[in-house]
């Protein structure tokens, strides 16, 4: 099993996340693993493809909040940037930034796959 304390802090700030979960490591890990079921990212991509700026904004905002609460820093920051672009209805700029978010999301999913094993 992966040692979460040694993970790159830009992907997961383990100490901050653990603190948010009142130092209850099992609970923190449970919620990290639950993130694999979160549909915010796929729905965000889908809504951007459909040119639905309002729904894409909602999904980006949700993803930003969930990632921030779990101390998934890089993902939260990328989602935050998209959230602000979508809030301003800058859909084309958001599309350009989507690959950055997708890469951060992929790193988190890889980490969580290791944690599951």
C-alpha positions as CSV (number, residue, x, y, z in Angstrom):
1,X,0.0,0.0,0.0
2,X,1.1,3.5,-0.8
3,X,2.5,5.7,2.0
4,X,0.3,8.9,1.7
5,X,2.8,10.9,3.8
6,X,5.4,10.6,1.0
7,X,3.1,11.7,-1.8
8,X,4.0,15.0,-3.6
9,X,2.3,17.7,-1.7
10,X,1.1,19.4,-4.8
11,X,-1.0,16.3,-5.5
12,X,-2.1,15.5,-2.0
13,X,-1.2,17.6,1.1
14,X,-1.6,14.7,3.5
15,X,-1.0,16.6,6.7
16,X,-3.6,19.3,5.8
17,X,-6.1,16.7,4.7
18,X,-5.6,14.6,7.8
19,X,-6.0,17.7,10.0
20,X,-9.3,18.5,8.3
21,X,-10.5,15.0,9.2
22,X,-9.5,15.5,12.9
23,X,-6.4,13.3,12.5
24,X,-8.7,10.3,11.8
25,X,-6.6,8.6,9.1
26,X,-9.2,5.8,8.3
27,X,-11.9,8.4,7.8
28,X,-9.6,10.6,5.6
29,X,-8.7,7.5,3.4
30,X,-12.4,6.6,3.2
31,X,-13.3,10.0,1.8
32,X,-10.3,10.0,-0.6
33,X,-11.4,6.6,-2.0
34,X,-14.9,7.9,-2.2
35,X,-13.6,10.6,-4.6
36,X,-13.1,7.9,-7.2
37,X,-17.0,7.8,-7.5
38,X,-17.4,11.6,-7.9
39,X,-18.8,12.5,-11.2
40,X,-18.0,16.2,-11.2
41,X,-15.1,15.9,-13.6
42,X,-16.8,13.7,-16.3
43,X,-19.9,16.0,-16.1
44,X,-17.7,19.1,-16.4
45,X,-16.1,17.7,-19.6
46,X,-19.4,16.7,-21.0
47,X,-21.0,20.2,-20.3
48,X,-18.0,22.0,-21.8
49,X,-18.3,19.8,-24.9
50,X,-22.1,20.7,-25.0
51,X,-21.2,24.4,-24.7
52,X,-23.3,24.6,-21.5
53,X,-21.3,27.1,-19.6
54,X,-23.7,27.3,-16.6
55,X,-23.7,23.6,-15.9
56,X,-20.0,23.4,-16.6
57,X,-19.5,26.1,-14.0
58,X,-21.5,24.2,-11.4
59,X,-19.5,21.0,-12.0
60,X,-16.1,22.9,-11.9
61,X,-17.2,24.6,-8.6
62,X,-18.2,21.3,-7.1
63,X,-14.9,19.7,-8.1
64,X,-12.9,22.6,-6.8
65,X,-14.6,22.4,-3.4
66,X,-14.3,18.6,-3.0
67,X,-10.7,18.7,-4.1
68,X,-9.9,21.5,-1.7
69,X,-11.6,19.7,1.2
70,X,-9.5,16.6,0.5
71,X,-6.3,18.7,0.2
72,X,-5.9,17.7,-3.5
73,X,-4.1,20.9,-4.1
74,X,-3.1,20.8,-7.8
75,X,-6.6,19.5,-8.8
76,X,-8.3,22.2,-6.6
77,X,-6.2,25.0,-8.1
78,X,-6.8,23.8,-11.7
79,X,-10.6,23.5,-11.0
80,X,-10.6,26.9,-9.4
81,X,-9.1,28.5,-12.5
82,X,-11.7,26.8,-14.7
83,X,-14.4,27.9,-12.3
84,X,-13.5,31.5,-12.6
85,X,-13.3,31.3,-16.4
86,X,-16.7,29.7,-16.6
87,X,-18.1,32.2,-14.1
88,X,-17.0,34.9,-16.5
89,X,-18.6,32.9,-19.3
90,X,-15.2,32.4,-21.0
91,X,-16.0,29.0,-22.4
92,X,-13.3,29.0,-25.1
93,X,-10.6,29.9,-22.5
94,X,-11.9,27.2,-20.2
95,X,-11.7,24.7,-23.1
96,X,-8.0,25.6,-23.5
97,X,-7.3,25.0,-19.8
98,X,-9.2,21.7,-19.6
99,X,-6.2,19.6,-20.5
100,X,-4.3,21.0,-17.4
101,X,-7.3,20.0,-15.2
102,X,-7.5,16.6,-16.9
103,X,-3.8,15.9,-16.1
104,X,-4.2,16.9,-12.5
105,X,-7.3,14.7,-12.3
106,X,-5.4,11.8,-13.8
107,X,-2.6,12.1,-11.2
108,X,-5.2,12.0,-8.4
109,X,-7.0,9.0,-9.9
110,X,-3.6,7.2,-10.2
111,X,-2.8,7.9,-6.6
112,X,-6.2,6.7,-5.5
113,X,-5.9,3.5,-7.6
114,X,-2.6,2.8,-5.7
115,X,-4.3,3.5,-2.4
116,X,-7.1,1.0,-3.2
117,X,-4.6,-1.8,-3.8
